[in-house]
Amino acid sequence: MTPAAPLPDNTETRQTLIDACLWMNDRHLNQGTSGNISARIDRGILITPSGVPYEELTPASLVTIPLDEPPSETGPKPSTEWPFHQGMHRARPDMPVVLHAHPPYCSVLAVQRRKIPACHYMIAAFGGNDVPLADYALFGSPELCANMAEIMQDRHGCLMANHGATVLGETVEKARWRLEELETLARTYLFSSIGGAPHILSDDEIAEVMDAFQSYGPRHTGETTD
């Protein structure tokens, strides 16, 4: 995989991370301070602090931690989920943003310990033919970090057993988009199981969608349109 450029460590980036936290709660994709977000920067990883209400966050509130070492024991305390954020940034240098939350429908599937199969073509937005489920481990533990890194090698999102969900993003905006898409998929899968069973798309059908996604979206600046 090709490493992505780190995000600039400036006020704009920091405010964008705070805005993502506020957006999660406003969209009912998270509750309280249970979610967290991080971005890879030149000096390591920029991450939300532990236990601070989102409404009280300022750009200066965000914490910088190393990419390969434990955080400093002095100064502001990073999110308790920093180990898996750190692990994700090491395992997926192509995705500079990691966003974690407890969306309601994702959390229902997570406590049932069910992954999301290819019940809808938008599964392809997460890099494969399903949204996998990471095995349970205590939040903030090395075991959870290892579980996440293992299943996210070729995926852009996952559910976390008895916990919640995590998505990766090329940008903060793309991570926000994936989180909302993941919650929609979880709701669709749960509701489609009522009174029947969803039809699951084949691996070939999902591969076709993934190929089509390569040309999805607006043209780059400078290209002509028909």
C-alpha positions in Angstrom: 0.0 0.0 0.0 1.1 3.5 -0.7 1.6 5.7 2.4 -0.5 8.8 2.5 0.9 12.2 3.3 0.4 13.2 7.0 -2.1 15.9 7.8 -0.7 19.3 8.7 -0.7 19.9 12.5 -2.4 23.3 12.5 -5.5 24.9 14.0 -7.6 24.0 10.9 -6.8 20.3 11.2 -7.4 20.3 15.0 -10.7 22.0 14.6 -11.8 19.6 11.9 -11.2 16.7 14.3 -13.3 18.5 17.0 -16.0 19.1 14.4 -16.1 15.4 13.6 -16.7 14.6 17.3 -19.5 17.1 17.5 -21.0 15.8 14.3 -21.0 12.2 15.5 -23.1 13.1 18.5 -25.3 15.4 16.6 -26.0 12.6 14.0 -26.7 10.1 16.9 -23.7 8.0 15.8 -22.1 8.3 19.2 -23.0 9.2 22.8 -21.2 11.3 25.3 -17.4 11.0 25.1 -17.3 7.4 24.1 -16.0 8.1 20.6 -12.5 9.3 19.6 -10.6 10.4 16.4 -7.0 10.6 15.5 -4.9 11.8 12.5 -1.4 11.0 11.5 0.9 14.1 11.5 4.6 14.6 10.9 5.3 14.4 14.7 3.3 11.3 15.3 -0.5 11.1 15.9 -2.9 13.8 16.9 -5.7 12.4 19.1 -8.6 13.5 21.2 -8.1 13.7 25.0 -9.6 11.3 27.5 -13.0 12.1 29.0 -13.3 15.7 27.9 -16.9 16.6 26.6 -16.7 17.5 23.0 -18.3 20.9 23.6 -15.3 21.8 25.8 -12.7 20.8 23.3 -10.4 23.5 21.7 -7.7 23.0 19.1 -5.1 23.1 22.0 -7.0 20.3 23.8 -5.9 17.6 21.3 -2.9 15.5 22.3 0.1 14.5 20.3 1.4 11.0 20.8 4.3 9.1 19.2 3.7 6.6 16.3 5.8 3.8 17.8 6.1 4.5 21.6 3.7 4.9 24.5 2.5 8.4 25.2 4.2 10.6 27.8 3.0 10.1 31.3 3.0 13.8 31.9 0.8 16.4 30.2 -2.7 16.0 28.8 -4.0 12.4 28.8 -4.9 11.0 25.4 -8.0 8.9 24.7 -7.9 5.5 26.5 -8.2 4.0 23.0 -4.9 5.4 21.9 -3.3 1.9 21.6 -5.6 0.7 18.7 -5.4 4.2 17.1 -1.6 3.9 17.2 -1.8 0.3 15.9 -4.1 1.3 13.0 -1.8 4.1 11.9 1.2 1.8 11.9 -0.7 -1.0 10.1 -2.5 1.3 7.5 -0.2 4.1 6.5 -2.5 4.7 3.5 -5.2 5.9 5.8 -4.2 8.9 7.9 -7.5 9.2 9.9 -9.0 6.7 12.4 -12.5 7.4 13.7 -14.1 5.3 16.5 -17.7 5.5 17.8 -20.6 3.6 19.3 -23.3 3.9 16.6 -26.5 2.2 17.9 -27.2 -0.3 15.1 -23.5 -1.1 14.7 -23.4 -1.7 18.5 -26.4 -4.1 18.3 -24.6 -6.2 15.8 -21.4 -5.9 17.8 -23.0 -7.3 21.0 -24.5 -10.1 18.9 -21.0 -10.7 17.5 -22.2 -10.6 13.9 -20.2 -9.2 11.0 -22.1 -7.5 8.2 -22.2 -9.6 5.0 -22.6 -8.3 1.5 -26.3 -7.5 1.9 -25.9 -4.2 0.0 -23.4 -3.1 -2.6 -22.1 -0.3 -0.4 -20.2 -3.0 1.6 -17.6 -2.5 -1.2 -16.9 1.0 0.3 -15.2 -0.9 3.2 -12.6 -2.7 1.0 -14.1 -6.2 0.6 -17.1 -8.5 0.7 -18.0 -7.8 4.3 -17.5 -5.6 7.3 -15.6 -7.8 9.7 -15.9 -8.2 13.4 -12.9 -7.8 15.7 -12.7 -10.2 18.6 -13.5 -8.8 22.0 -10.8 -7.4 24.3 -10.7 -4.8 27.0 -10.8 -1.2 25.6 -7.4 0.3 25.4 -5.7 -3.1 25.7 -2.8 -4.5 23.5 -5.1 -7.5 22.7 -7.7 -5.2 21.2 -5.0 -3.4 19.2 -3.8 -6.7 17.8 -7.3 -7.9 17.0 -8.0 -4.6 15.1 -4.8 -4.6 13.2 -5.3 -8.2 12.0 -8.7 -7.8 10.5 -8.2 -4.2 9.1 -5.3 -5.1 6.9 -7.5 -4.9 3.8 -10.6 -3.2 5.2 -11.6 0.4 5.8 -14.0 -0.3 8.7 -15.0 -3.0 11.2 -17.3 -3.8 14.1 -15.8 -4.5 17.5 -17.4 -7.3 19.6 -19.4 -5.9 22.5 -18.1 -2.5 21.8 -18.8 -0.4 18.7 -17.2 0.4 15.3 -14.1 1.9 13.8 -13.5 3.3 10.3 -10.5 4.6 8.4 -10.3 7.6 6.1 -8.1 9.2 3.5 -9.4 12.5 5.0 -11.5 13.4 8.0 -14.5 13.9 5.7 -14.0 10.5 4.2 -13.9 8.9 7.6 -17.1 10.7 8.6 -18.8 9.5 5.4 -17.7 5.9 6.1 -19.0 6.0 9.6 -22.5 7.1 8.5 -22.5 4.5 5.7 -21.5 1.8 8.1 -24.4 2.6 10.5 -26.8 2.6 7.5 -25.5 -0.8 6.5 -25.9 -2.1 10.0 -29.5 -0.8 10.1 -30.3 -2.3 6.7 -28.9 -5.7 7.6 -30.8 -5.8 10.9 -34.1 -4.7 9.4 -33.8 -6.9 6.4 -33.5 -9.9 8.7 -37.0 -9.3 10.1 -39.4 -11.8 8.7 -36.9 -13.2 6.3 -33.3 -13.2 5.3 -31.4 -10.7 3.1 -30.0 -11.9 -0.2 -26.2 -11.8 0.0 -24.3 -10.5 -3.1 -21.6 -12.8 -4.4 -17.8 -12.1 -4.3 -17.9 -11.5 -8.0 -20.7 -8.9 -7.7 -18.9 -7.1 -4.9 -15.6 -7.1 -7.0 -17.6 -5.5 -9.8 -18.8 -2.8 -7.5 -15.3 -2.1 -6.2 -14.0 -1.8 -9.7 -16.8 0.6 -10.5 -16.0 2.7 -7.5 -12.6 3.5 -8.9 -14.2 5.9 -11.4 -16.9 7.2 -9.0 -17.1 10.9 -8.1 -16.3 14.2 -9.8 -13.6 14.6 -12.4 -10.3 16.2 -11.2 -9.7 19.9 -11.9 -8.5 20.4 -15.4 -10.3 17.5 -17.0 -13.1 18.1 -19.5 -16.6 16.8 -19.2 -18.9 15.6 -21.9 
